[in-house]
Structure formats: C-alpha cells, structure tokens
Amino acid sequence: MIFVKERKMGFFKNLFGLIAFSSPKIEFNFYTLDEGDPIPTGKWYQKDSWNNKSFVSYRGKWNSNWKYADDSEIKVAGISRDDRSKNFLTIAQAEDFRLYLELEPDNPVNEHAQKVMASGTVNGDFVSRQVGYLPDEIATKYAGIKISIWPKSAFLPNKAGLNVGLKVTMLVRSATCLKNMEKTAP
C-alpha cells in the first residue's frame, strides 16, 4: 500500500508541528515471484527473495529498432511534485500503460526539457498525465536525438513521509534502424 499525505490544517499548526495528516491509501498491484518463476513482460513484479519490499520492477519489451542508451538507467526527476506520484501509481496499473517523452521547449529552466508522461486507460477513459522530467543533464545531452523510455523500477514507500521514486530504461535508435532510415530518406 502507498500512503499519500494530505495536509488538513493551516500554516501555523504546520509551523509548530501540530499538523494532522489523513492517510488515504492507493493500492498498487504487482506480481510476487518465487525463485525460478518467469518474469512477466509488461507487468510490475517483485521477487519474494528481495529484502527491500518497497521496490518493484518492470520488464518491457521493445523491438530491434531500439538499443540501450549510454545512460540507460535514469531516475525520473520531479515525481514528488503536485499529483505526479498519484498519477503514476494510478496509470501504471493500466493494461495499456506506457511511458513516453514530450518536449517542453518553453521550460524556463532548460530549453531541452523533456517531460516524462504516463498514459493508459483508467476507469474506461484514456488518460495521459505528466509524472516527472528527464534530469536536466540527460535532456541536454540527448537534445535532438530520438530517444524512448520504458519503466524499469519504482520505489513504493510503505511508510508515511517517503516519496515515490521511478527509474526508466532509456533507449536510442539502433544502428540498423538509422541505416534503414537513411536508405528510405528522399
């Protein structure tokens, strides 16, 4: 279970440590695998042998047009802001869940900023929400390069006061794909 804190009292009570929190729970379903169990593709899972029960992993499946980037494991920035954690936890359980990047050239901090977006069908409606950003140094390094992301792992705190975390696998176009694209270009 994930605990999300919601502030119930005002500034002065917060300042003096008298703040009360409600603890609505967001259920996050995943497979628990015994030793030797096959890892499901496109599903969140946790191995029973893992000591830290706050982590889950995800095995994606992408085609041969993509390969691991030099920086293939990326921690998503800004997931704890606004409703991004809640949005991620809700959408990540959809059967058609996927992550993708969206350029944000008007970003006041980094003109190469790339939002990490999650999409999927939730309660019969297709939704797409921002869940964070690529870190600035990664977004700048890969500016102008076609990249893709897949979920890799998530930190799901089971105690109040901790933030959800998300790591992604970053992919770039494979050499074969780039050659084929050059052949078909006018």
Order of alpha helices (4+ residues) and beta strands (2+ residues): beta-beta-alpha-beta-beta-beta-beta-beta-beta-alpha-beta-beta-beta-alpha-beta-beta-alpha
